[in-house]
Amino acid sequence: MSDWLSPNPPDIADPLSVIKMKKTIFISYSWSTKKEADKIASDLAIVGLKVMKDNLSLKKLDDIKGFMERISESDYTLILVSEKYLKSRNCMYEVLQLFKSDENLNQIIPILCGSVKMFDIQDRLSYTKFWQEKTDELQESLKHINPINSKEIIIELKIYQDISYRIGEFLEKLNSINLIKYEELANLNYSSILNFLGVSENRSHLVELIQINLIPNPRLRLLALKNYKDKFGQHGLYKGILARTESNLGNYNIAISHYLEAIELVDYDYESLNNLGYIYDKRKEDYEKAEHYYKKSLELNPQLSIARLNLACLYDKLGKDELAEELNMSILEYDRTNEKAHSNLGNIYRARGGKKNLDIAEEHYKTALKLNPKFINGLFNYANFLKAERGKFKQGNRIYKKLKKIVNNEDMKKAINILIKTKKG
């Protein structure tokens, strides 16, 4: 849970730059495009955009009634249109409400993810047919249910009927908008979106920020930041990226100084607050300050999962396992696909011991790996659990061997070889 593993500073404005952007983008996506949504949110934040995300496809109907309210709070809505999105009842229900207003339509940025066929009339009709069949199936089921017990199903039927009736119009409207392919975004430095937002002045300033932030080597990134400062000067965004870079290089006192400056310049820089908490937590072992900054970060962005994960791990380390459990569970309320939260819950229940807790722990470990089969910590935790708690040595070692193929660190591979030989996990 290091600061370099967290999203690139996702909510850092640039108050001293020429652009002074105050725009907010709401991202609507399905579970199948979560990684794309995270990447877009991270990259757009580099140019000072405040990004909110909502995975509609995983929510219950009652949970998504606030969708329109959150839309109204944002300047633009970016929709990740995928095959799964167009066949998700929740996604289609809410987005069709949005498309009823021409005013809202003008604020929509549709992004095509994957091979979505919707340009030909026959392609659009295939989606109408899909929803019509869904409607017919539900309608057929109603014939065998007493009307007294069918209130909820009737509500569902009306939703399916509305989607069937309007999805053709929805797709036709999408075709009338300047569609952008996801694969083109990063290659063009998000110029398509920036153009849509009317951001054209000083484009090189924005492009360079994105490019610098994507440099993986911190020493090269530091050099690029020096050149950037010479060209554009210093401001809150620059300080946040500089602090993260110094932290990557192990210069933690310098990083703390830069983070504090960034927070002073940008009053909603929750990522710098989280990263500052991480340094006090992992590098300085000042747990009081770490807790303070994690909490400040979450005050600004309650759905910043990395801050919740970090705070949960801190509480677990301090023996406050109930608070740690509560935080990890709260992540799953808005992001059921978060493998780290599941793996952490597995560790918490495992530590409590007893058959019931161990069974719950195993379910969380399994879920984490189902969500991400190459999740290194998840593989390690489950392999260790199987050998130490279940006595399933062959199964545990198979997972260790799979893990060994994934990791690149030679010291870690040596450690895995030792673990394979021991029966203690």
C-alpha positions in Angstrom: 0.0 0.0 0.0 2.7 2.4 -0.9 2.1 5.9 -2.1 3.4 5.1 -5.6 0.8 2.3 -5.9 -2.0 4.8 -5.3 -3.6 6.5 -8.3 -1.5 9.4 -9.7 -2.7 12.5 -7.8 -6.4 12.3 -8.8 -7.8 15.6 -7.5 -5.1 18.2 -7.7 -6.1 21.5 -9.3 -3.6 24.0 -10.6 -4.8 27.3 -9.1 -1.8 29.3 -10.3 -1.8 28.1 -13.9 -3.1 30.0 -16.9 -6.1 27.7 -17.2 -7.4 27.7 -13.6 -9.8 24.9 -14.4 -12.7 24.3 -12.0 -14.5 21.7 -14.0 -15.8 18.4 -12.6 -16.3 15.2 -14.6 -18.6 12.3 -13.5 -17.6 8.9 -14.9 -20.3 6.3 -15.4 -19.0 2.8 -16.1 -19.8 -0.9 -15.7 -17.7 -3.4 -13.7 -16.0 -4.6 -16.9 -14.4 -1.2 -17.5 -13.3 -0.4 -14.0 -9.6 -0.3 -14.9 -10.2 2.0 -17.8 -12.3 4.3 -15.5 -9.5 4.4 -12.9 -6.9 5.2 -15.6 -9.0 8.0 -17.1 -9.7 9.5 -13.6 -6.1 9.4 -12.7 -4.8 11.0 -16.0 -7.5 13.7 -16.2 -6.8 14.8 -12.7 -3.3 15.7 -13.7 -4.7 18.6 -15.7 -6.7 19.9 -12.8 -10.1 18.2 -13.4 -12.0 17.0 -10.4 -13.3 13.4 -11.2 -16.1 11.4 -9.6 -16.8 7.8 -10.5 -19.8 5.5 -10.1 -20.0 1.9 -11.0 -23.7 1.6 -11.8 -23.8 -2.0 -12.8 -23.0 -3.3 -9.3 -25.6 -1.2 -7.4 -29.1 -2.0 -6.3 -31.9 0.2 -7.6 -32.3 2.0 -4.3 -28.6 2.7 -4.3 -28.5 4.5 -7.6 -31.3 6.9 -7.1 -28.7 9.6 -6.2 -27.1 9.1 -9.6 -28.9 12.1 -11.2 -28.1 14.3 -8.2 -24.4 13.5 -8.6 -24.7 14.2 -12.3 -26.2 17.6 -11.6 -23.2 18.4 -9.4 -20.8 17.8 -12.2 -20.0 19.9 -15.3 -19.7 16.9 -17.6 -20.5 13.2 -17.7 -18.1 10.8 -19.3 -19.8 7.5 -20.2 -17.7 4.4 -20.8 -19.8 2.6 -23.4 -19.1 -1.1 -23.6 -21.0 -4.3 -24.5 -21.5 -4.9 -20.8 -22.7 -1.4 -20.2 -25.4 -1.6 -22.9 -26.6 -4.9 -21.5 -26.6 -3.7 -17.9 -30.0 -3.0 -16.5 -28.8 -0.5 -13.9 -26.5 1.4 -16.4 -29.2 1.6 -19.1 -32.0 2.6 -16.6 -30.1 5.6 -15.2 -28.4 6.8 -18.4 -31.7 6.7 -20.3 -33.1 9.1 -17.6 -30.1 11.3 -18.3 -30.8 11.3 -22.1 -34.3 12.6 -21.6 -32.8 16.1 -21.3 -31.2 17.8 -24.2 -29.4 20.0 -21.8 -27.8 17.0 -20.1 -27.1 15.5 -23.6 -24.8 18.5 -24.4 -22.6 17.7 -21.4 -22.0 14.0 -22.2 -18.7 12.6 -23.4 -19.2 9.0 -24.6 -16.0 6.8 -24.7 -16.1 3.5 -26.7 -14.5 0.7 -24.8 -13.9 -2.5 -26.8 -15.7 -3.6 -30.0 -19.1 -2.1 -29.6 -21.2 -2.4 -32.7 -23.7 0.4 -32.8 -23.1 2.4 -36.0 -25.3 0.3 -38.3 -29.1 0.2 -37.9 -28.9 -3.6 -37.7 -26.4 -3.4 -34.9 -28.6 -1.0 -32.9 -31.6 -3.3 -33.5 -29.7 -6.2 -32.0 -29.7 -4.3 -28.6 -33.4 -3.6 -28.9 -33.9 -7.3 -29.6 -31.8 -8.2 -26.5 -33.9 -6.0 -24.2 -37.1 -7.1 -25.8 -36.3 -10.7 -25.1 -35.4 -9.8 -21.5 -38.8 -8.0 -21.2 -40.7 -11.0 -22.7 -39.0 -13.4 -20.3 -40.0 -11.3 -17.3 -43.5 -10.9 -18.7 -43.9 -14.7 -19.1 -42.7 -15.2 -15.5 -45.5 -12.9 -14.3 -48.2 -15.2 -15.7 -47.3 -17.8 -13.1 -47.2 -15.4 -10.0 -50.1 -14.2 -7.9 -50.6 -10.4 -8.6 -50.4 -9.9 -4.8 -46.8 -11.1 -4.8 -45.7 -9.4 -8.0 -45.4 -5.7 -7.1 -41.6 -5.7 -7.4 -41.5 -7.7 -10.6 -44.0 -5.3 -12.2 -41.7 -2.4 -11.4 -38.9 -4.3 -13.0 -41.0 -5.1 -16.0 -41.7 -1.4 -16.5 -38.0 -0.6 -16.4 -37.2 -3.3 -19.0 -40.0 -2.0 -21.2 -38.7 1.5 -21.0 -35.2 0.3 -21.9 -36.5 -1.8 -24.8 -38.5 1.2 -26.1 -35.8 3.8 -25.8 -32.4 2.1 -26.3 -32.6 2.5 -30.1 -33.1 6.3 -29.7 -30.3 6.3 -27.1 -27.8 4.6 -29.5 -28.9 6.9 -32.3 -28.1 10.0 -30.1 -24.8 8.5 -29.2 -24.0 8.2 -32.9 -24.8 11.9 -33.3 -22.1 12.8 -30.8 -18.4 12.9 -31.5 -17.5 9.4 -30.2 -14.0 8.8 -28.9 -12.3 5.4 -28.7 -10.6 4.6 -25.3 -7.5 3.4 -27.1 -7.0 6.9 -28.6 -7.2 8.9 -25.4 -3.7 8.4 -24.0 -2.0 8.3 -27.4 -3.5 11.8 -28.1 -2.8 13.0 -24.6 -6.6 13.3 -24.0 -6.8 16.1 -26.6 -10.3 14.9 -27.7 -11.7 15.4 -24.2 -9.8 18.6 -23.6 -11.2 20.0 -26.9 -14.7 19.0 -25.8 -14.2 20.9 -22.5 -13.1 23.9 -24.4 -9.5 23.7 -23.1 -7.3 24.8 -25.9 -5.2 27.6 -24.4 -1.7 26.6 -23.4 -2.2 23.0 -24.5 1.5 22.2 -24.2 1.2 23.0 -20.5 -1.4 20.3 -20.0 0.2 17.7 -22.3 3.5 18.0 -20.6 1.9 17.5 -17.2 0.3 14.2 -18.3 3.5 13.0 -20.0 5.7 13.8 -16.9 3.4 12.0 -14.6 3.5 8.9 -16.7 7.3 8.6 -16.5 7.9 5.4 -14.4 11.5 6.1 -13.4 11.5 8.7 -10.5 14.9 10.1 -11.4 13.9 10.8 -15.0 10.6 12.2 -13.7 12.5 14.5 -11.3 14.6 15.8 -14.2 11.5 16.4 -16.3 9.9 18.3 -13.4 12.9 20.6 -13.2 12.6 21.4 -16.9 8.9 21.9 -16.4 9.5 24.3 -13.6 11.9 26.3 -15.7 9.2 26.6 -18.4 6.0 27.0 -16.4 6.9 27.8 -12.8 5.8 26.2 -9.6 2.2 25.6 -8.4 0.2 23.2 -6.3 0.0 20.4 -8.9 3.7 20.6 -9.6 4.4 20.4 -5.9 2.2 17.3 -5.5 4.0 15.4 -8.3 7.4 16.6 -7.0 6.6 15.3 -3.5 5.5 11.9 -4.8 8.7 11.7 -6.9 11.0 12.6 -3.9 9.1 10.0 -1.9 9.8 7.4 -4.6 13.5 8.2 -4.3 13.4 7.8 -0.5 13.8 11.5 0.3 10.9 11.5 2.8 11.6 14.7 4.7 11.8 16.6 1.4 8.6 14.9 0.2 6.8 15.9 3.4 7.8 19.5 2.9 6.5 19.5 -0.7 3.3 17.7 0.2 2.6 20.4 2.9 3.1 23.1 0.3 0.9 21.3 -2.2 -1.9 21.0 0.4 -1.6 24.7 1.3 -1.9 25.7 -2.4 -4.7 23.3 -3.3 -7.5 23.0 -0.7 -8.9 19.7 -2.1 -5.7 17.8 -2.8 -6.8 14.6 -1.1 -4.2 12.4 -2.8 -1.3 14.4 -1.3 -3.0 14.1 2.1 -3.2 10.3 1.7 0.4 10.1 0.5 1.5 12.3 3.4 -0.3 10.0 5.8 1.5 7.0 4.2 5.0 8.5 4.8 4.1 9.2 8.5 2.7 5.7 8.8 5.3 3.5 7.0 8.4 5.6 7.1 8.2 7.8 10.2 6.0 5.5 12.3 4.2 8.5 13.6 0.8 6.9 13.7 -1.1 9.8 15.1 -0.1 12.1 12.2 -0.7 9.2 9.8 -4.3 8.8 11.0 -4.9 12.5 10.9 -3.9 12.8 7.2 -5.7 9.7 6.1 -8.8 11.0 7.7 -8.4 14.5 6.2 -8.0 12.8 2.8 -11.3 10.8 3.3 -13.1 14.0 4.4 -12.4 15.4 1.0 -13.0 12.2 -0.9 -14.9 9.5 1.0 -14.5 7.1 -1.9 -10.8 7.3 -2.2 -10.2 3.5 -1.7 -6.4 3.8 -1.3 -6.8 6.1 1.8 -9.4 3.7 3.3 -7.1 0.8 2.7 -4.2 2.6 4.2 -6.2 3.7 7.3 -7.6 0.2 7.7 -4.1 -1.3 7.6 -3.0 1.2 10.2 -5.9 0.3 12.5 -5.2 -3.4 12.0 -1.5 -2.8 13.0 -2.7 -0.9 16.1 -4.9 -3.8 17.1 -8.1 -2.0 16.2 -9.4 -4.8 14.0 -13.1 -3.8 14.3 -12.3 -0.4 12.8 -10.1 -2.0 10.1 -13.0 -4.4 9.3 -15.5 -1.6 9.1 -13.3 0.4 6.7 -12.7 -2.5 4.3 -16.4 -3.4 4.3 -17.2 0.2 3.5 -15.0 0.0 0.4 -17.0 -3.0 -0.8 -20.2 -1.0 -0.5 -19.2 1.2 -3.5 -16.6 -1.0 -5.1 -17.4 -4.7 -4.8 -14.5 -5.5 -7.2 -11.8 -4.2 -4.8 -9.5 -7.3 -4.4 -7.4 -5.6 -1.8 -10.3 -5.0 0.6 -11.3 -8.6 0.3 -7.8 -9.8 0.9 -7.5 -7.5 3.9 -10.7 -8.9 5.3 -9.4 -12.4 4.9 -6.4 -11.5 7.0 -8.6 -9.9 9.7 -10.9 -12.9 10.0 -8.0 -15.3 9.9 -6.3 -13.6 12.8 -9.5 -14.0 14.9 -9.3 -17.7 14.5 -12.1 -20.3 14.9 -13.8 -22.3 12.3 -16.4 -19.7 11.4 -13.9 -16.9 11.0 -11.5 -19.1 9.0 -14.3 -20.0 6.6 -15.2 -16.3 6.2 -11.5 -15.5 5.7 -11.2 -18.2 2.9 -14.2 -16.8 1.1 -12.6 -13.4 1.0 -9.3 -14.8 -0.2 -11.1 -16.7 -3.0 -13.1 -13.6 -4.0 -9.9 -11.5 -4.2 -8.3 -13.9 -6.5 -11.4 -14.4 -8.6 -11.4 -10.6 -9.1 -7.7 -10.5 -9.9 -6.0 -13.9 -10.5 -2.6 -12.2 -10.6 -3.0 -10.2 -7.4 0.4 -10.8 -5.7 -0.6 -10.1 -2.1 -3.8 -12.1 -2.6 -1.9 -15.2 -3.9 0.6 -15.0 -1.1 -2.1 -14.6 1.6 -4.2 -17.5 0.3 -1.2 -19.9 -0.2 -0.1 -19.2 3.3 -3.6 -19.6 4.6 -4.0 -23.0 2.9 -0.8 -24.4 4.3 -0.9 -23.0 7.8 -4.6 -23.1 8.6 -6.0 -25.9 6.4 -3.0 -28.2 6.1 -3.4 -28.2 2.3 0.3 -28.2 1.4 0.0 -29.3 -2.2 -2.7 -26.8 -3.0 -0.8 -24.0 -1.2 2.4 -24.8 -3.0 0.7 -24.7 -6.4 -0.3 -21.2 -5.6 3.2 -20.3 -4.5 4.6 -21.7 -7.7 2.1 -19.6 -9.7 3.1 -16.6 -7.7 6.8 -17.3 -8.4 6.1 -17.0 -12.1 4.5 -13.6 -11.7 7.0 -11.8 -9.4 10.1 -10.2 -10.9 12.0 -9.6 -7.7 14.7 -12.3 -7.2 14.7 -11.9 -3.4 11.0 -12.5 -3.4 11.4 -15.6 -5.5 14.0 -17.0 -3.0 11.6 -16.3 -0.2 8.8 -18.2 -2.0 11.2 -21.2 -2.5 11.7 -21.3 1.3 7.9 -21.1 1.9 7.3 -23.9 -0.5 9.6 -26.2 1.5 8.1 -25.4 4.9 4.9 -26.7 6.3 4.2 -23.6 8.3 3.0 -21.6 5.3 
